[in-house]
Structure formats: structure tokens, C-alpha cells
Amino acid sequence: MEHEQAVRRQQRRAWIIAVAIIVPGMLFFVTTRFIVRHHHVPTASMSPTIHPGDRILINRLAYKFGGKPQVGDVANYRLDALFIHRIVAGPGDTIQMRDNVLFLNGKRRHEPYIMLTPDIQALRTFGPVTVPPDHYFFMGDNRDNANDSRFMGFVSEDQLRGRLIHVFHIGRCNE
């Protein structure tokens, strides 16, 4: 009888240990695969918001369940590669840039987060253009050093992969 109880206790402990390892492992896998993704940022197109070498967390469900992308969101999208830029115009919006000043539906946008580098030759004037239905216009915060919708065109809603939720400033922890 004592031997059987000891065996049951050992089996219970083994199950508890297995569950304690397997369940968190499964939760971690599901979370990192389907809900939140992390990426390394290789370029300066989003400086000063995100710098090369920073790591970012993307909420992959942000736009899947009724949440619509908003102007101002920093979002991840896939064209021929993965990109991270800011949404500056949405479906039906008219966008124009004159001498690095962005206008959305005829109104000047206040963009304190952008970075300009006057010594770089860049596209500083365009439009006006109207964003088609179910599409978005993206621009990098580092306007003079970003390969964004000015060059690649509109991004369709089905190409969106998620919204930025956190930036890990690698090597710049004191900021």
C-alpha cells in the first residue's frame, strides 16, 4: 500500500513538472509566433524613433480583429521584405508634401518625431495623391533616408503585419 502511494506521488510530481514546463513553453510559442513578434531593425529609416540595431515588438493581432490602422501608427508591413514605417494617410485621404511639410486632406500635419538631413538628396515635394480604398501611405520618420510609399507606392491592408508596441533601444539604454 505504501509503495503504491509512493508511486502515485512520483507520477503526480512528474505530471506537475511536465505541465509546469510544457504549458509555459506552449504559451511562449503561441505568443511569439501568432500574437507578438520581435524584429531587429537594420536601417535608419525610422530614426530618431527607432535606430539601427534596436529591437521592436509588433502586436500581430492589432489589425486582425476589427482594429483599423490609424494615421500616426507605426506599423509593420510586408512587400518584397518586412518594413516598419509610420502611417501618414489612410483610405480616401489626400496627401501632399511641399518642401518637407506634410499636408493631410489639405491640413498641415504636426510631426515632431521626424528627422531631416538637408545634405542628402531626397524627395521633399510630391502630390497631391489620394489613397485608394483599403490602402495606406507610409513614410519613415527619417524622411530623407527612407524607402517608403513615396517610392514603393501604397500598402494594401492585407500586407499589414502588425502595430509597433515597444522599442528596445539596444546599446542606448540610458535614453
DANOR-V150846 format. One record per helix or strand. SS is the DSSP state (helix for helix, strand for strand). FROM is the first residue (numbers start at 1). TO is the last residue. If there is no record, write none. Layout:
SS&FROM&TO, SS&FROM&TO
This chain:
helix&2&35, strand&36&40, strand&55&59, strand&74&78, strand&82&89, strand&94&98, strand&101&104, strand&107&108, strand&115&115, strand&126&130, strand&135&139, strand&142&142, helix&143&145, helix&149&152, strand&155&156, helix&157&159, strand&160&168
